[in-house]
Amino acid sequence: MNKNENLGLLVEDLKKMNQNKVFDNSITKIVFPYFKNYSYQSVINFDFPFTVFVGKNGSGKSSALQALYGAPYGQNIKDYWFSTELDPIEEFGEKGERHSYFYEYIKGGKKTEVLYQRMPRKNDPDYWETSRPRKKYGMDTSRDKRPELLQKNWVYLDFRSELSAFDKFFYFGSIENLKSKTKQTYLRTKSKQLKNIIENNLTRFVREKRQNNQVINMEDNELEAISFILQEEYIEGKIIEHKLFGDWGTSVMLKKDTLTYSEAHAGSGEIAVTSLVHRILNSPPSSLILLDEPEVSLHPGAQKQLLIFLLNQVKTKKHQVVIATHSPVFTEGLPKSAIKRFIKNPVTKKIDIIDECYSSEAFKFLGLSSKYDNITILVEDRLAKKIIDKVLLEMDITDVKVDFTPGGANYIKNSFIKFYSQSDSPHNFVLFDGDQKLGEVFDTKNLTDRDKNKDYLAKKIREVTGQSIEFQKDGGNGPSREDQVINAQIKYLEYFKNFVDFLPALTPEELIWDEAFIKNLIQSAEDFEYIFNSQNFKEKFIRTCDKLFGGENKDSNMDSLQDMLIKNWIRKEENHYKEEIKSILGRFLDKVNSPSLI
């Protein structure tokens, strides 16, 4: 692995692999008809091979991971969720609907749905079993029999409970009935035995009962991965499962430079990463990897390296990885379809699952600042601003600032874009009306050395802007600093390609105009004909205002008409203009998430 690995390009590779259906035999959806405190029929779609659950403590992230843990053949959610006298599991409502969930997986192009229901038995109060598909849950009932379970290897790691053998005894063990007076004395005695076992690769027995498993010598690729994540040079590592400290647990010996030490002196992050790397690198291809709060004890830099390691494993071994986390690092550069937000509904008090979410919006609700706080989208006029504000609100994006300038498109091109293009910050965007789109924007990647002259570049800028843009240089008008002009022209074209887009209609008025809606407002057929025969959409708005409100308070009346049409427009279920605008805004936000792709 390369410490300079481009996260954005890695994500793009996974997108292409996913589109080519490389990730066979993976879970594509999980649905919770009745499950814990989730809202009825909560759905999580797995549209990307790396998925992140985010939410506050107690929001149900771990419960969803545990449901996934119980999905493959041989596994059962009761290992983690079971009823006790203090916390009895009760069924739902008067009809006693049982806790249930179903998942969908696709193998070889064939889709299969598997329903699990909690069906307590006399000797097993936490028994879950597969059931026939149920139509009321939205399942396919054409095959009315229990389906074939997902056959898949798995790794489930809860980093809040991943303790070494040393820590288990030191923090939670008891010296009662032991000969030692203190825990320290006991650990010193047992550590001598453990050292002898590790150095000589022994197996110890007490009254014919095995006390340890075979010592595992970590492979070079494992040490390389640990070194990559923790940014240290590890040259040797050993892992051993044993019960010398009481209960079964894991001990680790690590060596870097001339220093060799066990988990007693290692950081908890080192132990967690060692365990994770060993488990994942030794998992068969196409495994299901479930990680609960992998950021525990890792600083943000190590979290970023861990993210790159995991994405590389998805790419090379075609794993499906699902993470529950409080760290925004693990969502960096991911598509919104990969991020699922768990929130408590203030009205129903149930847990809602938002199936698509931008990184900044997910973590804003955890009290963290948003990376979109300083984003500006510049539009041509006030109506365009009102439309974009409404679309962003529907996308659950509240931090992006939309602004307009009275100078219009020409002023934006000659002033703002010149300024924005010289600042290497992916936080300022321009969204012109559709009538400003003059053709495909020139890609500077196609420039030859011969093309890099100010006359050729000025021509390309005129082609995309429809006007001449002048660039200044230092030191007067001599030829010695023409390189500054050329550099500025190239940056201008690059900015125009990456940070400028166009509304999907010629004007904002055209976007929201609705003949049927206006006809309901205008009772007179003659007045409607007068409006209908307008030369353009701006004139239609002016004539409609005149017929609805009269000639006074024109600005206020125009605002009212615009607001009515925007409200009508935003509510439409089939609204291709709105979807196209969402797509444009999504591309803008993706550039903020992955500036390395620009």
C-alpha positions in Angstrom: 0.0 0.0 0.0 1.1 3.5 -0.8 0.9 6.1 1.9 0.0 8.6 -0.7 -2.9 6.5 -2.0 -5.6 8.7 -3.7 -8.7 8.1 -1.7 -10.9 9.6 -4.4 -9.6 7.4 -7.2 -10.0 4.3 -5.0 -13.7 5.2 -4.5 -14.1 5.7 -8.2 -12.6 2.3 -8.9 -15.1 0.7 -6.5 -18.0 2.6 -8.2 -16.9 1.1 -11.6 -16.6 -2.4 -10.1 -20.0 -2.1 -8.5 -21.6 -1.0 -11.8 -20.0 -4.0 -13.5 -21.6 -6.3 -10.8 -18.3 -7.6 -9.5 -19.5 -8.0 -6.0 -21.5 -11.2 -6.4 -23.2 -13.0 -3.4 -23.5 -9.7 -1.4 -26.4 -8.4 0.7 -28.2 -5.7 -1.4 -30.9 -4.7 1.1 -32.2 -5.3 4.6 -35.7 -4.4 5.8 -37.0 -4.2 9.3 -40.8 -4.7 9.4 -40.9 -5.0 13.2 -37.5 -4.7 14.8 -36.5 -3.2 18.1 -37.4 0.5 18.1 -37.0 1.1 14.4 -39.8 2.7 12.4 -42.1 0.2 10.6 -40.6 -1.1 7.4 -37.2 0.7 7.8 -35.0 0.0 4.8 -31.2 0.0 4.2 -30.1 -0.5 0.6 -26.5 -1.5 0.0 -25.7 0.2 -3.3 -22.0 0.4 -2.6 -19.7 -2.3 -1.3 -18.5 -0.1 1.6 -21.3 1.2 3.8 -21.2 3.5 6.9 -23.9 3.7 9.6 -23.8 7.0 11.5 -25.8 8.3 14.4 -25.8 9.3 18.1 -25.4 6.8 20.9 -28.4 4.6 21.2 -29.7 5.3 17.7 -29.6 1.7 16.6 -26.5 1.4 14.5 -25.1 -1.6 16.4 -28.5 -3.3 16.2 -28.4 -3.1 12.4 -24.9 -4.6 12.4 -26.0 -7.4 14.6 -28.9 -8.2 12.3 -26.4 -8.4 9.4 -24.2 -10.7 11.6 -27.2 -13.0 11.9 -27.8 -13.1 8.2 -25.3 -15.7 6.8 -25.9 -19.5 7.3 -24.8 -20.7 10.7 -25.2 -17.3 12.4 -27.9 -16.0 14.7 -28.7 -12.6 16.0 -29.5 -14.1 19.4 -25.8 -14.2 20.1 -26.0 -10.5 20.7 -29.7 -9.7 21.4 -31.5 -11.8 24.0 -34.3 -11.4 26.6 -33.7 -11.1 30.3 -35.8 -10.4 33.4 -34.5 -6.9 33.5 -34.8 -6.3 29.7 -37.6 -8.5 28.4 -38.2 -8.5 24.6 -41.8 -7.7 24.0 -43.7 -8.2 20.8 -45.5 -5.4 18.9 -49.0 -4.1 19.5 -52.2 -5.8 20.3 -51.7 -8.4 17.5 -48.4 -9.4 18.9 -46.4 -8.9 15.8 -43.1 -10.7 16.2 -39.7 -9.0 15.8 -38.5 -9.7 12.3 -36.3 -8.6 9.5 -35.5 -9.8 6.0 -32.5 -9.3 3.8 -32.0 -9.6 0.0 -28.9 -10.9 -1.7 -28.0 -11.5 -5.3 -25.9 -14.5 -6.4 -25.3 -15.2 -10.1 -27.9 -12.7 -11.1 -30.6 -14.4 -8.9 -32.3 -12.4 -6.2 -33.2 -14.2 -2.9 -35.1 -12.8 0.1 -34.6 -14.3 3.5 -37.1 -13.6 6.4 -36.1 -14.1 10.0 -38.6 -14.0 12.8 -38.2 -14.3 16.6 -40.1 -17.5 17.6 -39.4 -18.3 21.3 -39.4 -21.9 22.3 -39.8 -23.4 25.8 -36.2 -24.3 26.0 -35.0 -21.4 23.9 -36.6 -18.1 24.7 -34.5 -16.3 22.0 -35.0 -18.7 19.1 -35.1 -17.1 15.7 -36.0 -19.0 12.5 -36.4 -18.4 8.8 -40.0 -18.0 7.6 -41.8 -18.0 4.3 -41.9 -14.7 2.5 -44.8 -12.4 3.6 -46.7 -10.2 1.2 -47.5 -7.6 3.8 -43.8 -6.9 4.2 -43.5 -6.3 0.5 -41.7 -9.6 -0.1 -41.9 -11.7 -3.3 -44.3 -14.5 -2.5 -44.1 -16.3 -5.8 -41.9 -18.9 -4.2 -43.9 -19.8 -1.1 -41.2 -21.7 0.8 -38.2 -21.0 3.0 -35.4 -19.7 0.9 -31.8 -20.7 0.8 -29.7 -18.8 3.3 -26.7 -16.6 2.3 -23.5 -18.7 2.3 -20.8 -16.2 3.2 -17.8 -16.0 5.5 -17.9 -13.1 8.0 -15.9 -11.0 10.4 -17.6 -9.1 13.2 -15.5 -6.9 15.5 -16.9 -4.6 18.2 -13.9 -2.4 19.1 -15.5 -1.2 22.3 -15.2 -4.8 23.7 -11.9 -5.9 21.9 -9.7 -6.3 25.0 -6.4 -8.1 25.2 -6.0 -11.0 27.6 -3.8 -8.7 29.8 -6.5 -5.9 30.0 -9.3 -8.4 30.6 -7.6 -9.6 33.8 -6.0 -6.4 34.9 -9.3 -4.4 34.7 -12.0 -7.0 35.2 -10.3 -10.1 36.7 -10.2 -11.1 40.3 -7.4 -12.6 42.5 -9.9 -14.3 44.8 -8.9 -18.0 45.2 -5.5 -17.2 43.6 -2.2 -17.6 45.5 -1.0 -14.2 44.4 -1.7 -11.2 46.7 -1.9 -8.6 43.9 -2.9 -8.7 40.2 0.6 -7.4 39.4 2.2 -10.4 41.1 -0.1 -12.9 39.3 0.5 -11.3 35.9 4.3 -11.4 36.4 4.2 -15.1 37.2 1.9 -16.0 34.3 3.8 -13.8 31.9 7.0 -15.9 32.4 5.0 -19.0 31.4 3.5 -17.1 28.4 6.9 -15.8 27.3 8.3 -19.4 27.3 5.3 -20.6 25.3 5.7 -17.9 22.7 9.5 -18.2 22.4 9.5 -22.0 22.1 6.1 -22.4 20.4 4.8 -24.7 23.1 1.3 -25.9 24.1 0.6 -25.9 27.9 -1.8 -28.3 29.6 -3.2 -28.2 33.1 -5.0 -31.4 34.2 -5.1 -32.4 30.5 -6.9 -29.2 29.5 -5.3 -27.0 26.8 -4.2 -23.6 28.1 -3.2 -22.0 24.8 -3.5 -22.3 21.0 -0.6 -22.3 18.6 1.4 -19.1 18.3 0.7 -17.3 15.1 3.6 -15.5 13.4 2.3 -12.5 11.5 3.0 -12.5 7.8 4.9 -9.7 6.0 1.7 -8.4 4.4 0.1 -8.1 7.9 3.0 -6.2 9.3 3.1 -3.9 6.2 -0.7 -3.2 6.7 -0.3 -2.4 10.5 2.7 -0.2 9.7 0.7 1.6 7.0 -2.3 2.3 9.3 -0.3 3.3 12.4 2.5 5.0 10.4 5.2 3.1 12.4 7.6 0.4 11.2 6.7 -3.0 12.6 9.1 -5.7 11.8 7.7 -8.7 13.8 4.4 -9.7 15.4 3.0 -12.7 17.2 -0.5 -13.5 18.2 -1.6 -16.2 20.7 -4.9 -17.2 22.2 -4.6 -18.5 25.7 -6.2 -18.7 29.2 -3.2 -18.2 31.3 -4.7 -15.1 32.8 -8.0 -16.8 33.7 -10.5 -16.6 30.8 -9.6 -17.1 27.2 -8.1 -14.0 25.6 -5.6 -12.8 23.0 -2.0 -11.7 23.6 0.1 -9.9 21.1 3.9 -9.4 20.8 5.1 -6.6 18.6 8.6 -5.5 17.5 9.7 -2.3 16.0 13.3 -1.3 15.7 15.0 -2.9 18.7 12.0 -2.6 20.9 9.9 -5.8 21.6 6.8 -5.5 23.8 3.5 -7.2 24.6 -0.1 -5.8 24.8 0.7 -4.8 28.4 2.8 -1.9 27.0 1.2 -1.5 23.6 -1.4 1.1 23.0 -5.0 -0.1 22.7 -5.1 1.2 19.1 -2.1 -1.0 18.3 -3.9 -4.1 19.6 -7.2 -3.2 17.8 -5.5 -2.6 14.5 -3.4 -5.8 14.9 -6.5 -7.9 15.5 -8.4 -6.2 12.6 -5.6 -6.6 10.1 -5.0 -10.3 11.0 -8.7 -11.2 10.8 -9.4 -9.4 7.5 -6.2 -10.4 5.7 -6.9 -14.0 6.6 -10.6 -13.9 5.5 -11.6 -15.6 2.3 -12.5 -13.4 -0.7 -16.1 -12.0 -0.7 -16.4 -12.0 3.1 -18.9 -9.9 5.0 -16.9 -7.5 7.3 -18.8 -5.8 10.1 -17.0 -3.3 12.2 -18.5 -1.5 15.2 -16.7 1.8 16.1 -13.3 1.0 14.6 -12.1 4.5 15.4 -11.8 3.7 19.1 -8.3 4.6 20.3 -7.2 5.7 16.8 -6.2 9.3 16.0 -7.8 10.8 12.8 -4.6 10.2 10.8 -4.7 6.5 11.6 -8.5 6.4 10.9 -7.8 7.8 7.4 -5.2 5.1 6.8 -7.5 2.4 8.1 -10.2 3.6 5.7 -7.8 3.3 2.8 -6.7 -0.1 3.9 -10.3 -1.3 4.1 -11.2 0.1 0.7 -8.2 -1.6 -0.8 -9.4 -4.9 0.7 -12.8 -4.4 -0.8 -11.2 -3.7 -4.2 -8.7 -6.6 -4.1 -10.8 -9.3 -2.3 -14.3 -8.1 -3.2 -15.4 -8.0 0.5 -18.6 -6.3 1.6 -17.8 -3.9 4.5 -20.2 -2.3 6.8 -19.1 0.1 9.6 -20.9 1.8 12.5 -19.1 4.9 13.6 -19.1 8.3 15.2 -16.1 9.5 13.1 -16.6 11.6 10.0 -13.2 10.3 8.7 -14.8 7.0 7.6 -17.3 8.8 5.3 -14.7 10.9 3.5 -15.1 10.8 -0.3 -17.9 8.2 -0.2 -21.0 8.5 -2.3 -24.1 9.5 -0.4 -25.7 6.1 -1.1 -22.9 4.6 1.1 -23.9 6.7 4.2 -26.9 5.8 6.3 -28.0 8.1 9.1 -29.9 6.8 12.2 -32.0 9.4 14.0 -34.8 9.4 16.6 -38.1 10.7 15.2 -39.2 13.5 17.5 -42.9 12.7 17.0 -43.0 8.9 17.0 -39.9 8.4 19.2 -39.0 5.6 16.8 -35.6 5.3 15.0 -35.7 6.5 11.4 -33.0 5.4 8.9 -32.1 7.9 6.3 -31.0 5.7 3.4 -28.8 8.3 1.6 -26.9 11.1 3.3 -24.0 13.4 2.6 -21.2 13.2 5.0 -21.5 16.7 6.4 -25.2 16.4 7.0 -24.8 13.1 8.8 -22.3 14.5 11.3 -23.9 17.9 11.7 -26.5 16.1 13.7 -23.8 14.7 16.0 -22.7 18.3 16.8 -19.7 18.4 14.5 -19.1 21.2 12.1 -20.0 20.8 8.5 -17.5 20.8 5.6 -20.3 22.6 3.7 -20.4 25.6 6.0 -18.4 27.8 3.7 -19.8 26.6 0.3 -21.3 29.2 -1.9 -23.4 28.5 -5.1 -23.7 31.7 -7.2 -26.7 32.1 -9.4 -27.9 34.8 -11.8 -31.0 36.1 -10.0 -33.2 36.0 -7.0 -35.7 33.5 -8.5 -32.9 31.0 -9.2 -31.7 31.4 -5.6 -35.2 30.6 -4.2 -35.5 27.5 -6.4 -32.0 26.2 -5.4 -32.7 26.9 -1.7 -35.9 24.8 -1.9 -34.2 21.9 -3.7 -31.3 21.9 -1.2 -33.8 21.8 1.7 -35.5 18.8 0.1 -32.1 17.2 -0.1 -31.7 17.8 3.6 -28.8 20.2 3.0 -29.0 23.3 5.1 -25.4 24.6 5.3 -24.8 25.6 1.6 -25.2 29.3 0.9 -26.9 30.3 -2.3 -26.3 33.8 -3.5 -26.9 36.0 -6.6 -25.4 39.1 -8.0 -27.4 42.0 -9.7 -24.7 42.1 -12.4 -26.0 38.9 -14.1 -24.1 36.3 -16.1 -21.6 38.6 -17.8 -20.5 40.1 -14.5 -20.1 36.7 -12.9 -17.9 35.5 -15.8 -15.7 38.6 -15.8 -15.4 39.0 -12.1 -16.3 36.2 -9.8 -15.1 33.3 -11.9 -11.8 35.1 -12.5 -11.4 35.4 -8.8 -12.6 31.9 -7.9 -10.4 30.2 -10.5 -7.3 31.6 -8.9 -8.1 30.3 -5.4 -7.4 26.5 -5.2 -10.5 25.9 -3.0 -13.4 23.6 -4.1 -16.0 25.6 -2.2 -17.3 28.1 -4.7 -19.6 27.1 -7.5 -21.6 28.9 -10.3 -25.0 27.7 -11.6 -26.0 29.7 -14.7 -29.3 29.7 -16.4 -29.6 27.2 -19.2 -29.4 30.0 -21.9 -25.7 30.5 -21.0 -24.7 27.1 -22.1 -22.8 27.6 -25.3 -21.5 24.1 -25.9 -19.2 21.6 -24.3 -16.5 23.1 -22.1 -13.0 22.7 -23.3 -10.9 20.2 -21.2 -7.4 21.6 -20.5 -6.1 18.0 -20.2 -6.2 18.0 -24.0 -3.9 21.0 -24.3 -0.7 20.4 -26.3 2.4 22.5 -25.7 1.6 24.4 -28.9 -1.8 25.3 -27.6 -0.5 26.9 -24.5 -0.5 30.4 -25.8 -2.7 33.3 -24.7 -4.4 33.8 -28.1 -5.5 30.1 -28.4 -6.7 30.0 -24.8 -8.5 33.4 -25.2 -10.4 31.8 -28.1 -11.4 28.8 -26.0 -12.6 31.0 -23.2 -14.7 33.0 -25.7 -16.3 29.8 -26.9 -17.5 28.8 -23.5 -18.4 32.2 -22.1 -19.5 34.2 -25.2 -17.3 37.1 -24.2 -13.6 38.2 -23.9 -12.1 37.9 -20.5 -9.0 40.0 -19.8 -6.3 38.8 -17.4 -3.6 41.0 -15.8 0.1 40.3 -15.3 2.8 41.8 -13.1 5.4 44.2 -14.4 3.6 46.1 -17.0 2.9 44.9 -20.6 6.2 43.3 -21.5 6.3 39.8 -22.8 8.3 38.5 -19.9 5.3 37.7 -17.7 2.9 36.3 -20.3 3.2 32.9 -18.5 1.1 34.5 -15.8 -1.7 35.2 -18.3 -1.5 31.7 -19.8 -1.6 30.1 -16.3 -4.6 32.3 -15.3 -6.4 31.4 -18.6 -5.8 27.6 -18.0 -7.1 27.9 -14.4 -10.2 29.8 -15.7 -11.0 27.0 -18.2 -10.4 24.3 -15.5 -12.7 26.1 -13.1 -15.4 26.5 -15.8 -15.3 22.7 -16.4 -15.3 21.6 -12.8 -17.2 24.2 -10.9 -19.7 25.7 -13.3 -23.0 24.1 -14.4 -26.3 25.2 -16.0 -30.0 24.9 -15.0 -31.8 22.3 -17.2 -34.1 25.1 -18.6 -33.2 28.3 -20.4 -34.5 30.4 -17.5 -35.7 29.8 -13.9 -39.2 30.9 -14.9 -39.4 28.1 -17.4 -38.4 25.6 -14.7 -41.4 26.2 -12.5 -44.0 27.4 -15.0 -47.1 25.2 -14.9 -49.9 26.0 -17.4 -52.5 23.8 -15.6 -51.7 25.5 -12.2 -52.0 29.0 -13.7 -55.3 28.1 -15.5 -56.8 27.2 -12.1 -55.8 30.6 -10.8 -57.0 32.6 -13.9 -60.8 32.3 -14.2 -61.1 34.2 -17.5 -60.4 32.4 -20.7 -59.5 35.7 -22.3 -57.0 36.6 -19.6 -55.4 33.1 -19.8 -55.1 33.5 -23.6 -53.4 36.8 -23.1 -50.9 35.1 -20.7 -50.5 32.1 -23.0 -49.5 34.3 -26.0 -46.6 35.8 -24.2 -43.3 35.8 -26.1 -41.3 34.2 -23.2 -41.6 32.8 -19.7 -40.5 36.1 -18.0 -43.4 37.9 -19.8 -45.8 35.1 -18.8 -44.9 35.8 -15.1 -45.4 39.6 -15.6 -48.8 39.2 -17.4 -50.0 36.6 -14.7 -49.1 39.1 -11.9 -51.0 41.8 -13.7 -54.1 39.7 -14.1 -54.0 38.2 -10.6 -53.0 41.2 -8.5 -53.3 44.3 -10.6 -50.6 47.0 -11.2 -49.6 47.9 -7.7 -46.9 46.4 -5.5 -45.4 44.7 -8.5 -42.3 43.3 -6.7 -44.3 41.9 -3.8 -46.8 40.4 -6.2 -44.1 38.8 -8.3 -42.6 37.3 -5.1 -46.0 35.8 -4.2 -46.5 34.3 -7.6 -43.0 32.8 -7.7 -43.5 31.3 -4.2 -46.8 29.7 -5.2 -45.3 28.2 -8.4 -42.2 27.0 -6.5 -44.3 25.3 -3.9 -46.4 23.6 -6.6 -43.2 22.6 -8.5 -41.4 21.2 -5.5 -44.4 19.0 -4.6 -44.6 17.3 -8.0 -43.8 13.6 -7.8 -42.7 13.4 -11.4 -40.4 16.3 -11.8 -37.4 15.7 -14.1 -36.2 19.3 -13.8 -36.0 18.9 -10.1 -34.2 15.6 -10.3 -31.7 17.1 -12.8 -31.0 20.0 -10.4 -30.5 17.5 -7.6 -28.0 15.7 -9.7 -26.1 18.9 -10.5 -26.0 19.9 -6.8 -24.9 16.4 -5.9 -22.0 16.7 -8.3 -21.0 20.0 -6.6 -21.1 18.4 -3.2 -19.2 15.4 -4.4 -16.4 17.7 -5.5 -16.2 19.0 -1.9 -16.1 15.5 -0.6 -13.4 14.4 -3.2 -11.4 17.4 -4.3 -8.6 15.0 -5.4 -10.8 13.9 -8.3 -10.8 17.4 -9.9 
